[in-house]
Every structure is written in C-alpha cells, then in structure tokens.
C-alpha cells in the first residue's frame, strides 16, 4: 500500500485522549482508504490524528533533529559513525545524504495529509470542523517552515530572495511537488504566515500540548516573524502567547526535571511531538545518541542503554559553569567513574563525555521522549531579541533576566544596561548568549547564529577536528549552512534547482 496514496494511522492513545471534540467512542482506524475517508466528521477527526502521527516517523522527528541540531557548537561528536548523521555534524553534506532525503519525504507527506483535510472543510463550517481545519493549516505551515530553514538560506540573506522549497498549496498532493519549482524563501514565508494567521482565526479549542491551537499558531508566528526580522510582529505574537495565561515558566525541581515528566502535565510546553510509554524506540531514539544510563538518570558506559556518542560540547559546558548555581547544568549528565569525568578516546584529542538528557528518561524510560518544538521560554527570548534590535535594551534585559532567575541565578549574574556596557558586549550579544544557554539541544542554535550573520565557532574536541586542530569556523555565508536538495528528488523533478 503506497503511503503517498493512503492514510496510515497508528493507534496513538495519547493523541486520541487529547481530542476534546471527539466522541467518547472515537478510535482511530488503522487504515482509511483515501477514497473512503473525509466524508464525515468522524473520518476527518481520524485523519487529523493520523496527520499528527506522521510526525513520529523517524524520517521526520529523528532525521529532522540531526539536521537542525547536529551542525551546532553546543554538541560534540565523540567518535566517527557510519550513520550519515556524521555529515550533518561536520558540514560535509552530500546530494545523496540519507537524513535530508528522509526528512524531505516525510515533511511533504505530512503536508499532503494536511492538504486533503484543508480542502474538504469550508471556512464557514461548524466550530469543531473549523478547529480541525485550523490544526491542519498549522501542520502544513510547520512542515514548510522546517523545510525552508533546512534547505533554504536564512531570510535576511538577500531579503528572502534566495531559492526556498516547493510550496504544496491547497488542492495539491505530495505527488504534485514532482512538477513544482522552488519558490523563493520569501514566498515560502509569506505562505507560512498566511496559513498560521488563518489557523489561529479558525481554532477556538485548547487541547493538550500535543495538538495545535490558537496559541500554538501565535507562538510559531512569533518565531517566523523573528526569523524574517519583522521584530514588531515577533513581539506582538510573543505577547499574545504570554498574555493568554495558558502557560507558565516552571521552576525549581520541576524545571530540572522538565523533560522527564508526562508531557501533558508540563505548563511551559506549547507544542511537542507526543510519544507514549509504548513508543520507546530504544537505540533508534534521539536520546540514544546523547545518553547511556539507567532509568534513574545515572550515567553509565556507552551501550548500557544507548549509543552515547554525541555530547554537550566543552564550550557549552564551560559557559554554563560560569555560574555554578545555573540549574541548566541538570540537562547535562557527565559520565564519571569514581568521580572522574570519562573521555571518549576514539578521537584525538579525546572528547569529554558530557551526556545530554533532554531526550531521555521521560516517565522513567531511558530512551523515551516527546521532543519539545515550542515552549514559553522561547517566547520571552523571541521578545528579548526583537526588543534588542529595536533599541529597547531594558525591555530585552528584563526578559533575559526573567529566564536567568528561573534558572536559579541572582545578584551579579543578572544583567543591567551598565553591566552589559562594561563587558563590551551589546544587549543583542547578551540575548543571543541566553538563547544558547536556555534552548540548547532543541534545534535553535544554528538558525539563531546564521540568521544574525554570526559565525559558528567550534573550538573544542569532536569529530570535526582535522589533524589535531580543534578550531572549525563556519561563516553564515558558507554554502553548507543549508543542506543539498536530495538528488533523488531532483531526479524525479527536473524543475528543482540544486543548492550550490
């Protein structure tokens, strides 16, 4: 059964329970033929659950994480790997690289699934149907946003006039993209924004954080506007999310255990890709690459529970350690034996084994996680960055300090305009450092640097080292800050131009 022509739906109980508009007897079907689906409200609800389930496919959630996070300076690869993820880390991409091809295929598959639902619901339908249309508009927007930032250059470069990705508009199936040329980055952003604005207008129900809602659309709008340097709009939509009252910055022990609890119970998470206890992927999980240990969070040797070959970089750990009270060190689990930090000796110089646990230990299961896509802390930091660029330094520092105080910092560790000036930094520099500290390992760092015309500087051990030289600097103008369009897609569609 070809998935491009069928809807395949898994029985994701957590997703079903979150559908507040569902009938009590509603259960997703395991397979609904496209010719039979979408003829009534029950079918559309089922199809929407199936579209969310597409996010869990490893080609989207796992490969996408490798592409968005591994090229950063907050991680270090401690050994060479036969997996193509090594190329993402080293910036040695190929037109035949595996993970870009998997992500491209799965993201468009989800966009197609959303399109089918969008096309059958009128804008003046009942409230519950408008809600479902809005959710699918959000999904389509999210897919295009992640595609364009992986395969298209940052918006500020050439004012968005560089090649982006094909746009799967209303009425177009996944197969239709085989005859579409690449739209510009600006055109893709315009499409994304239009989808999100309409999605927010249609949605009126607040479900769990595994589902789209008006506030979820607002949150992604804040990020999208920030990326295209529409700072006033970035602030406007961050304000809407913050003022909604739906979310809170969690504190203390709740914060240090942020990623270990049941996702629905987390008041800071705006949107996550929900995985239940029966969806533990073991060594094929994201967390397996970052952590090896037991269900209590005690670090163990490699292969105890996971591969454990991707670590927090020494650069990142040293930055957090500048303030010993910083609670964010709890997201790093140094592997120590007899209180001695262990080194991965497969490379020279050896790589410190600072395991990362943001993708591990959900509900006590070592390799289980529900990757967080948007959370409230980002909204404060989006607002801070936008205010810094608009010259509102004190407002920017107020938000930065809010995040720092939540992380357990106080006194001299908080920023003032005077202390920033004395440090020879700008307010924007301080904001970017805080984004790095707070949002590490969550897929933000590469985009934060390159869209702000900042270089990626790796000056620590890892597999990027050449002939003992630990220094690798990637300029924002480098061809490889984005990935090649998969050659297999170009072979099928001669209208697709390759990235240089």
N, C-alpha and C positions, 0 to 999 in steps of 0.2 A: 504494500500500500504506500504510495508516494505521499510524503508529508506535505509536499507543495500543493497537493490537490485534496488533502484530507485534513480534518481537525483531529488530532490525537490528544486525548485528555486523560490525565492521571487523576487518581482519586486523592486529591490533596485536602485532607480533612480540615486542616487549619484554615485554608482559604475558604472552604465552604462555610465554616462556622462564622467567618467574618462577614459574610454577606447578609447584612441586616435586613435587606429587602427580600431575601429568599423565603420560599415556603418552607415550613418545617420539614416536609418530606423530601425536599430537594437534595438530590445526589448527582454529581457529575457522571455522565456516561463515559465509558472507556473509549468509545469511538463513534463519532457522529459524522456520517457522510455529508459532504458539503451540499449535495442536492436535497437532503432532507432537513438540514439544520436551518436555523434562523427564520423559522416560520411562525414562532410564537414566543412569548416572553420567557418560558422555561428554557427553550433552546438557546436564547440569547444569553441568559444568565449562565448556562452551562458553557457556552462558547467563550464567554468572558473569563470564566475561571480557567479554561484551557489556555487562553492567551497569557494569563499570568504564569501559568505553569511552564510556558516556554522559556521563561527567564531562568528556570532551574537547570536547563540543559547546560552541560559543561561547556559547550561551544560558546555560549553567551556568558555565563557567570564566571567560569574559571578562566577561559581564554581571555575574556574581556579584562579580568583583573590583571593578568600577566601583562597585557598591552598598556594598561593605564598606570600601573604601579611599578613594574619592574625597571623601567628606564629612569628611576629617580635616584636621588642622593641620600634617601633615608633607609635604603636597604643595601645589603651586600650579598652577593652570591659567593658562597664559601667553597664551591667546587664546580668543576666543569660537569655539564649534564648533557645527556644525549637528547633530551627534550628540547624542542625548538624555543622554549622559554628563554634559554641562554641568549639567543639572538636578540630578543626584546631587551634583555638587561644590557647587553654590550653595544647596542645600536648597530649590529651587523645584520640588518634585515635582508631577506631575500624576497623576490617576487613569488616564490613558492613556499614561503614560511607557513607553517601549519596554523598557528593560532589566529592570525589575521583572517585567513580563509574561513575558519570555523566561525569566528565572530561575525564576519560579514554575512555569511549564510543564515545564521540563526537570528541576527537582528532583523534582517529583511523578512524572515519567516514570521517573526512576531508582528512586524509592521503590516504584513499582508493579512494576518489573522485579525488584527485590529481593524483594518480597512473593511473587511467583509461585514463586520458588525456596524461600523460607522455608516456604511452605505444603506443599511436597511432601516435605520431609526431616523424619523423625521425630527426636526428641531422643536416642533410643537407637540411631540408625543407626551405621554404621561410622565410624571416626575420620576418614577423608577426607571423608565426607559431612557429618559434624558440623562439620568445618572450613569447608566451603563454606556451610553454614547460618549459622555464626558470622560469616563475612565479609559475607554479605548482611544480617544483623542490624546489623552495624556501618554498612554503607552506608545502610540505612534510618534509623538514628539520626542519622548525619551530615546527611542531607538534611533531616530535621525540625529539627535544631539550627540549621542555617543559615537555614532558612525562618523559624523563630520569632524569631531575632535580627534579621532584616531587616524582618519585618512585625509583630512583637510587641514591646511595650515591655520595657525591662530588668527582669529578675526582681525586683530589690529594690524597684522601684516598685509599691506596693500588694501586696507579698508574693506576686507571681506571679498575682494575680487579675485582671489585665487580659486582654483578648482575645488569643489566640495565633493558631494556624493550625489547619486541619482535620488530624486525625490519620488517616493511612492505615494502619489496623490490619491484622492478619492476615486474609487472605482478601478484602481489598478491592482493587479495581483502580483505576487512575487515574480512570476514568470515575465511580467511586463517590463521589469527592470532590465531584461536582456536586450531591450531595444532603446533604453534611455541613456542619454549622455549625462555627464556630470554637471550638475548645477553649480553655481558659484557658492562659496561659503556664505556670502550674504543672502543669497536666495534661500539656502537651507535654513539659516537663522530666521529669516522672515517667515518661512513656513512653520518652523517650530513655535515661534511666538504666537502666530495666529492660532495654531492648534491648542496651545496652552491657555490662551485667553478665552477661547470658545469652551474648552473643557471646564475651566473654572466657572464660567457662566452657567453651564448645564448642570454641574454637580451640586447637590444640596444635602447629601447624606455623608456622615462621618463614620466610616467603618474602622477596622483596625489599621495599624501602620503597614500592613502588607498590601493595602489597596490604595488606589488614587482617591483623592478628594479635592475639594476646592483649595484647601491649604497646601496640599502636595503640589498642585499646579502652580500656586503662588510661589512656593519655595524654589521650584525649578526655574520659574521665570526670573527670580532674583539672581540665580546663578547664570542663566543665559544672558541677561542684560549686563551683568558684571563682566562676562567674557567679551561682550561686544563693546564695552566701555561706555554704555549708557548708564552712568553712575546714579543719576537721579531716579531712574526706573529701578535699578538694583536696590536702592534704599526703599523705595515705595513698596516693593513686593516683600522685602525682608520685614518691613514694618507690619505689613498685613499678617504675616505668619506669626510674628511675635505678639501682636495685639490680639490674635484670635483666642488666646488663652488655652488652646488645646495642648500646648507643650510647655515643659519646664526643663531648665538645666538641672540634671540630677547631681547630687553632691555626695561627698564622703565615701563610705564603703559602697554605696550604690553606684557611684561613678567608677570606682576602681574595678568593680565587677560588671561594668557596663555591658560587655558582650557575652556574659555568661548566663544571664537570666532568660526567662521566656520573653521573646521579643515584644509581644503584645503588651506586656507589663511595663515597658520602658517608655516613660513620658517624654523623653527627649527625641526619640527616633520619629522622624517624619515619614520616611518610606524605607522599607527594607525588602529583601528578597527572602521570604519566609521559608525555612526548612524545618520540618518536624523531626521528632526523635527517630522515626523510621527512615529518615532520609540521610543517614550518616554515610558519607562516601569514602570513609577510610583513607587509604593512601591516595585516592584520587581527589581529595578535597583541597580547597585553597589552603586551609590551615596545616595540612600535612607538610607543605613545603616550608612552613615557618616554625613549626613546633613539634617536639617529640617529648612525651611525658605521660603522666598518669592523669586520671580524672579529677584529681585534687589540684592540678596545676603545677605539680613538682616536675621540673625539667629532668629529662633522662638522656641517655645517649641516643645518637641517631639510630633510626629504625626501631626504636622502642614502640612508638605508635605512629610515626610519620617519617618522611624523608629528612626533615630538619636541616635543609641546606641553604635556605635563604634567611638572612639575619637582619636585625636592625644594624645600620651602619655605625661604625665607631664615631663618625661625625655627628650623627643624630644623638647617640647615647651621651656623648660628651656635652652636647648642647643642653639636653635635659638636665644633666648632672650639675650644671652651673648653679642650680637651685635645688639642694638636696631634699627640700620639702615638696617638690613637684610630684603630685600624685600620678602624673602621666608615665612615670617610670614603671608603674604597675603593669603597663601594657607590654613591657619587655621582661622576659624571663631568662636571665643569664644562666647558662648551663655551667654549674660549678660542681666540682668533686673535692670534698674536704675543704670547702670554701675557696677553692682556687678556680678561677674562670678558665674554662676549657677553650682550646683553639682548634679549629679545623685545619689540619696540617696538609690538606691536599693541594694547597696553593702556597706560593711564596711571594710575599710574606704571609704567614698563617693568618686566618680570619677569626676574630673573636666570635664566639658562639652566643650571640645575644638573640635568643629566640623571641619571636613576636607572638602574642597570644590573642590578638584582636579577631582571629578567625578560628578560634578553638574554644573548647570547654563549655559550649552552650548546654545548659541543663546537665552539666557533669559528664557530657560525652566529648571525648578528647577532640575528635575531628569534625564536630558539628558546629555550624554557624549559620546565621541568617545575615548575609552581608548588608551593611547599612549603606544606603545610597544617599540619603539626605538626613541631616539631624539639625537640631536647633542651634547648636554651637556655630554651625556654618552660617546661619542667618545673621548672627551677631558679627561674625568675621566678614561676611559679604558687606554688611553695612559699614563696618570699620574701614574696609579697603576703599569703598566708594566715597566715604566722607574724607578720607585722607587725600584722595585725588581731587576732591572738590575744595580742598583747603580748610576743611572743618576738623582741624587737628585734635581739639579737645574732645569732640564727639567720638572721633575714631579711637582715641586712647581710653575713653570711658568704656567702650565695648571690649577693647583688648583687656583692660583690667578686670572686667566682669568675668572673662574667661580665665584669666590668671588666678583670680580669687577663688573661683570654683575649683581650680587645680591645686588649691592649698597654699597659694603664695600671698604674701602680705608685705607691708613695710616697704623697704627699698627695692623689693622685687617688682613693685608696681611702677608703672611709667607715669611721668609727668612731662609736660612740654619742656621744662627746664632740663630734666634728666636726659631726654632724647637729644636735645641740642648739645648737651655736654658730652654725649657719647659720639658726636659727629655722625649720627645717623639721622635719617628723616623719619617722619611719622609713618610713611609708607613702608620703610625698611622694617620698622617695629611690627607693623601689621603682618607683613609677609613672614617674619620670623614666627609670629604667633600662629598663623595658619599652618606653618610647617610643624610646630610642636603639637598643636591640637589635632590636626586632621591627618597626621602621619599614617601611612599604610592604607589609606582609604581612597586612593586614586586621584588625589588633587594636585600633588606637588609639581609634577611635570607641567601641567597646564598653568598653574599659578606662576611659575617662572617664565616659561616661554611666551605667554600672552603679555607679560610685563617686560619683555625684552631683556630678561635676565638669563644668565648662563647657568647650566647645570654643572656644578663643580664636585667631582669625586676625588677626594684626597685621602683615601683610606684603603685598607686591604679588601680584595674582592676579585672576581674573575675578570674584571675589566683591566687589571694590571698587565702591562706589557714590559717584559724584560726588567722586572723589579720596580718599574716606575708606577707609583700608585696614583699619579695625577692624571685625571681624564677630565677635560672640559668640553662640554657640548654647548655650542653657541645657539641662540634661539633661531638663527637663520640657517642652521645646518639642515641639509636635505632630510636627514634621518630623524628629525624631531617628530615626523609622522611616518606612517607605515606605507609600504607599497600597496597599491590596489592588487588583490590576489590575481595572479596570472590566469588562473582558471576562469575567473570572471571575465577577463579581457578576451580570452579565447572564445567565450560564448557571446560576447557583445563587443563588436569592433568599434562601437561609439565611445567606449571608455578609454580615456587617455590616462597613461601611467604617470605616477609621480616621478619627478626626476631623481 
